[in-house]
Amino acid sequence: MRSLTVLAALTATTSAQLLSLSELASIPVSTMQTVPIGVGNQTVAATKREVHNLAVRGDCSALPAGSGPVPTTDTDSAFLADTDLSNAALAAVTPAGWYQTFQNLQSATSASAYMGYKTYATYSPALCAADCKQMTGCAAFNIFFERDPSQDPGTACPNPSSTTVIKCSFWGVGIGPSTATNSGEYRNSFHVVIAGSNGYQLAAPDYPVTGYNSTFTDTATINAPNDCNSYITYRAHTDGAYDPSLCAADCASQRQETNPFNGLYCHFFTSYSLVKNGVVQAQICALYSRTWDKSYAVNTGYTAGSDVYTIQYAYSYSYIADMGTWTCPQGNAAVASTTSTTSSMSQIATSSTLSTSTTSRAATSSTLTTSSSSSASTIKTSTSSSAATTTTSSRAVSSGPITACPSPLSYVVGSAGGLYAVCANTDFMIPSPQIYYGYKSNVDCATACEAQSGCTKAVYNPTTQICYLKGTPSVAASNWNVNAPFQTLVKVADGTALTKCLAPTYTVNYFGTTYQVCPSSDFTNNPATDIWYFIPSDLACIALCRLRSGCTKVVYNFVTKTCYNKGNPSLASTGWHVNTQFRAIYIN
């Protein structure tokens, strides 16, 4: 696999992570690979030795017969005009999780990252899809009918009768009409041709990378505010299957540098396929010093002269162990001065015809506002709130950050027991490493936060049902502002002293006695006089308490299924504290 690395200092576009005309030209062109054709009904892996051996015979030996229909008139033109073949392609059902990229062409795909082919007894995209999913890195397949010779053409049989092979080729990159360039070949006097060629691609393949949280941004990649100075470099990988773990290796390698560019270390990266005129050219990995949320995914490609570059399979990945600080600017701020940025933009505007395609960036919780333009490209970034809207919010926002909730707090408990303080009509106006949609309540949002390593703050919009995870910024770094209808959620730390139950309580009635259950809390002062293990519920814990004289308070650990008899102290003397996995239970 070939690769190319360029530092941000060499990038002279409106935003550093946007590729310049010279950078686009410098990316190596992937090596195109062609599926072996005209060799009969057999399955071949993607190795050069096998492909070579298939092409060197020519001894009139019988080739494996295919399973497809053969036209009555056995000619290449009759094969191409056969409606049985075209009808099969037109009637084919797209498998779930895939989308069709081309249909009923008379040519097969040639692209990079070839992964072999198989032949089939029936024309079935579903079978091809199932086989593709068994191959590590397979992202697309091309199914087609192929007119093959029934014998290996040679001097004694230059144009033997034909057989129709049903074939699927498999690819580690996306395919489309522009990749369908293989229309056949001559083997001696026999004309191998293609018909009923359909292409399919995974809609949203899963590319997990150990140690990172991923976000699928589809056909647009991150374009972070240039003023924040968080972009480090990009790396281009060619000739291999699309694999974001290559970017993770780039990011990890950059973190080991002793004198990194601009004093920045990689905590976040994006990965996408750069598609030139419909053909995948390279996998691009862009490295950043901090996390940016999905709303910054507005770069949809480039136009350079007659060349059109688009983006597909775009993902972003946050380093779980350390998402980076969210202050702006990052690193050596002097390197990213406004004057030098403006100068660079002016140069590119006059020296190239490159234009950049961007979509309207969603309004997000960033304090940065940038607006830059040139004849080369235009990028506008606006900020208003955590809401992922495509227009600027008209809601009133306070003129400055707050340090305390202006209204009484309420509390919710996540499904894993975490206690969160909820402040209505406020917002943390900083970027969101993760955004979740369709959450019915702030409890769902709290649950998402507690499941995310390094998350103690979140924002929930009850109107749009969107949850924004905010990491673990300090109060000063949270840019906490009044902003209806948002709700800020802050994890209450374990060990916080209690004088009353903050969490929503519930009651359990046991033979006429009512017990109050306070989630996410523990009585820590009194040693347990009894400890019971493998207790399935708080009700069972209460039942055990009733068996002991003087037991009015117990603590139940719902994680370890353990029950603790705490006797009969007053609430004031129990050492009541917040504790995520415990429930304090007492007679009401």
Secondary structure, DSSP 8 states (H G I E B T S, - for coil): -EEEEEEGGG--SSSTTS--HHHHHHS-----EE---SS-S--B-S-HHHHHHHTS--S--B----SB---SS-SHHHHHT-HHHHHHHHH----TTEEEEEEEESSEEEESSEEEEEEESS--HHHHHHHHHTSTT--EEEEEEEEEESB--BTTBSS--EEEEEEEEEESS---GGGEEE-EEEETTEEEEEEEEEEEEESS-----TTEEEEEEET-EE---GGG--EEEEEEEESS---THHHHHHHHHHHT-SS-GGG---SEEEEEEEEETTEEEEEEEEEESS---GGGEEEEEEEETTEEEEEEEEEEEEETT------SS-SSGGGG-HHHHHHHHHHHHHH---EEEE-----BS-S--EEEE-SS-EEEE-B--S---SS---S---SS--SS-SS--EEEE-TT--EEEEEEEEEE-S--SEEEE---SHHHHHHHHHHSTT--EEEEETTTTEEEEEES--TTTS-EEEEEEEEEEEE--TT-B-SS--S--EEEEETTEEEEEEEEEEE-SS--SEEE-S---HHHHHHHHHTSTT--EEEEETTTTEEEE--S--GGGS-EEEEEEEEEEEE-
